[in-house]
Amino acid sequence: MAVGSLAPTAIASEARDVLDVPANGKLQVSVNGQTVGTFSSPGMPSVLSLKRSVALDVFGPTAERERDKAARRFQLISVSRNPDNKVGPVLVKGYTQSADLTVGSHTSRATTKWSQADAYDFADALAGPYALPAPVVRYRLREANGTERASSIPLLPDTWWVAATSKIIGGKSIKFAFAPQFATTVASAAAGAAISEELDGALSDTPRRVMISHGVERPARVMRLSRTLDLGPVSIDRLLVRTADFGSAKSIRDEEPDPSEMTDDIVVNGKRKQSRAAYIVYVGADVLRGCTLITYDKPRHLIHLTCK
């Protein structure tokens, strides 16, 4: 992971390249000329994700019927720790449509998407840095106090889900998405197991439920690390691990074994599938509390973190 001081000119060559997102994450995005109130955060989708009712208003009531044959399906799979209670897949049917997007002075032709079940219900649209048309997207988390410094880490190329950086841990390439909209840092089961292997993690506390999206929740437990996990200027010494999830968390040492955690999740009738391991960590507000700015420089493939 390359980390270094950031010169003032490194974020963008021209001020007009930068789109500033306020601390509340609220933006007005024009979709085919229609203004849509949008919530933007680093951990939100890389494709503008519209509320279904808004999408049908923008593209017309026949949009789903016209595109049904080409509909994209979003699949969420969960496996409990008890093999007899394997559940999934949970299918959330989705649609895509190209549109003209404008935010301030920035315009592009891009893909939008929506689903039959909305991912979240607190905004008419969701957007991560790759979903917005500006070359550089800067998120202000809080006011600076003069003690911060800027550092940079690599930004992975655009993907269909979230903007992220990556690090090899426990022999696995784990993606880290900064997600200040979440109070607590959360890892998938497979990512938690890999991190535990290298940094001597152990589970503790009772299970709790955490939301993924589209109304789907997963059980999670606190994992404490014997050695910190460093991402540029921020460090992680504890996080939640989704224990019944994409992959398995069985290899993680348990300080407080709890037989009741052999839990059923969402039961779905149909053919069972083996879950595919996903290595992802959403870095929440608990880890980012000392940071004031997160800047995504898409042309240079860099994330700039301004933190204490």
Solvent accessible surface area in square Angstrom, and as a share of the most:
residue,aa,sasa,rsa
1,M,88,0.39
2,A,76,0.59
3,V,68,0.39
4,G,31,0.30
5,S,104,0.67
6,L,30,0.15
7,A,56,0.43
8,P,130,0.82
9,T,106,0.62
10,A,27,0.21
11,I,31,0.16
12,A,18,0.14
13,S,84,0.54
14,E,76,0.34
15,A,92,0.71
16,R,173,0.63
17,D,33,0.17
18,V,24,0.14
19,L,17,0.09
20,D,76,0.39
21,V,1,0.01
22,P,61,0.38
23,A,70,0.54
24,N,88,0.45
25,G,4,0.03
26,K,137,0.58
27,L,17,0.08
28,Q,116,0.52
29,V,1,0.01
30,S,29,0.19
31,V,0,0.00
32,N,74,0.38
33,G,68,0.66
34,Q,67,0.30
35,T,90,0.52
36,V,5,0.03
37,G,29,0.28
38,T,4,0.02
39,F,39,0.16
40,S,2,0.01
41,S,5,0.03
42,P,1,0.01
43,G,7,0.07
44,M,4,0.02
45,P,6,0.04
46,S,6,0.04
47,V,23,0.13
48,L,2,0.01
49,S,13,0.08
50,L,7,0.03
51,K,51,0.22
52,R,83,0.30
53,S,75,0.48
54,V,22,0.13
55,A,0,0.00
56,L,46,0.23
57,D,96,0.50
58,V,25,0.14
59,F,37,0.15
60,G,19,0.18
61,P,107,0.67
62,T,53,0.31
63,A,3,0.02
64,E,19,0.08
65,R,174,0.64
66,E,134,0.60
67,R,75,0.28
68,D,61,0.32
69,K,213,0.90
70,A,73,0.57
71,A,25,0.19
72,R,96,0.35
73,R,144,0.52
74,F,15,0.06
75,Q,72,0.32
76,L,24,0.12
77,I,13,0.06
78,S,1,0.01
79,V,27,0.15
80,S,4,0.02
81,R,41,0.15
82,N,38,0.19
83,P,87,0.55
84,D,114,0.59
85,N,40,0.20
86,K,51,0.22
87,V,12,0.07
88,G,5,0.05
89,P,18,0.11
90,V,23,0.13
91,L,92,0.46
92,V,12,0.07
93,K,46,0.20
94,G,0,0.00
95,Y,5,0.02
96,T,18,0.10
97,Q,46,0.21
98,S,51,0.33
99,A,0,0.00
100,D,67,0.35
101,L,1,0.01
102,T,43,0.25
103,V,5,0.03
104,G,69,0.67
105,S,102,0.66
106,H,22,0.10
107,T,89,0.52
108,S,40,0.26
109,R,151,0.55
110,A,32,0.25
111,T,57,0.33
112,T,0,0.00
113,K,10,0.04
114,W,2,0.01
115,S,8,0.05
116,Q,85,0.38
117,A,42,0.33
118,D,52,0.27
119,A,16,0.12
120,Y,46,0.17
121,D,121,0.63
122,F,113,0.47
123,A,20,0.16
124,D,56,0.29
125,A,1,0.00
126,L,8,0.04
127,A,0,0.00
128,G,0,0.00
129,P,1,0.01
130,Y,35,0.13
131,A,7,0.05
132,L,4,0.02
133,P,27,0.17
134,A,1,0.01
135,P,48,0.30
136,V,3,0.01
137,V,0,0.00
138,R,58,0.21
139,Y,7,0.03
140,R,91,0.33
141,L,34,0.17
142,R,96,0.35
143,E,138,0.62
144,A,63,0.49
145,N,95,0.49
146,G,72,0.69
147,T,91,0.53
148,E,32,0.14
149,R,132,0.48
150,A,27,0.21
151,S,0,0.00
152,S,18,0.12
153,I,1,0.00
154,P,55,0.35
155,L,5,0.03
156,L,44,0.22
157,P,88,0.55
158,D,86,0.45
159,T,56,0.33
160,W,137,0.48
161,W,70,0.25
162,V,9,0.05
163,A,1,0.01
164,A,3,0.02
165,T,0,0.00
166,S,33,0.21
167,K,57,0.24
168,I,117,0.59
169,I,4,0.02
170,G,18,0.18
171,G,68,0.65
172,K,89,0.38
173,S,61,0.40
174,I,0,0.00
175,K,83,0.35
176,F,0,0.00
177,A,0,0.00
178,F,1,0.00
179,A,0,0.00
180,P,30,0.19
181,Q,50,0.22
182,F,58,0.24
183,A,81,0.63
184,T,45,0.26
185,T,0,0.00
186,V,16,0.09
187,A,0,0.00
188,S,0,0.00
189,A,0,0.00
190,A,7,0.05
191,A,0,0.00
192,G,0,0.00
193,A,16,0.12
194,A,6,0.04
195,I,0,0.00
196,S,11,0.07
197,E,136,0.61
198,E,76,0.34
199,L,19,0.10
200,D,62,0.32
201,G,2,0.02
202,A,2,0.01
203,L,0,0.00
204,S,2,0.01
205,D,50,0.26
206,T,102,0.59
207,P,45,0.28
208,R,105,0.38
209,R,113,0.41
210,V,21,0.12
211,M,93,0.41
212,I,23,0.11
213,S,2,0.01
214,H,31,0.14
215,G,55,0.53
216,V,5,0.03
217,E,62,0.28
218,R,0,0.00
219,P,3,0.02
220,A,0,0.00
221,R,0,0.00
222,V,4,0.02
223,M,0,0.00
224,R,94,0.34
225,L,19,0.09
226,S,73,0.47
227,R,129,0.47
228,T,71,0.41
229,L,4,0.02
230,D,68,0.35
231,L,0,0.00
232,G,23,0.22
233,P,35,0.22
234,V,8,0.05
235,S,62,0.40
236,I,1,0.01
237,D,80,0.41
238,R,104,0.38
239,L,3,0.02
240,L,5,0.03
241,V,0,0.00
242,R,13,0.05
243,T,4,0.02
244,A,2,0.01
245,D,0,0.00
246,F,31,0.13
247,G,16,0.15
248,S,60,0.38
249,A,1,0.01
250,K,117,0.50
251,S,92,0.60
252,I,6,0.03
253,R,128,0.47
254,D,38,0.20
255,E,93,0.42
256,E,90,0.40
257,P,106,0.67
258,D,41,0.21
259,P,114,0.72
260,S,86,0.55
261,E,5,0.02
262,M,89,0.40
263,T,36,0.21
264,D,80,0.41
265,D,21,0.11
266,I,59,0.30
267,V,111,0.64
268,V,61,0.35
269,N,146,0.75
270,G,63,0.61
271,K,172,0.73
272,R,146,0.53
273,K,95,0.40
274,Q,136,0.60
275,S,14,0.09
276,R,201,0.73
277,A,43,0.34
278,A,33,0.26
279,Y,59,0.22
280,I,21,0.11
281,V,0,0.00
282,Y,26,0.10
283,V,0,0.00
284,G,0,0.00
285,A,34,0.26
286,D,44,0.23
287,V,20,0.11
288,L,1,0.01
289,R,171,0.62
290,G,20,0.20
291,C,0,0.00
292,T,4,0.03
293,L,32,0.16
294,I,0,0.00
295,T,2,0.01
296,Y,1,0.00
297,D,0,0.00
298,K,29,0.12
299,P,86,0.54
300,R,108,0.39
301,H,92,0.41
302,L,50,0.25
303,I,0,0.00
304,H,2,0.01
305,L,0,0.00
306,T,26,0.15
307,C,3,0.02
308,K,140,0.59
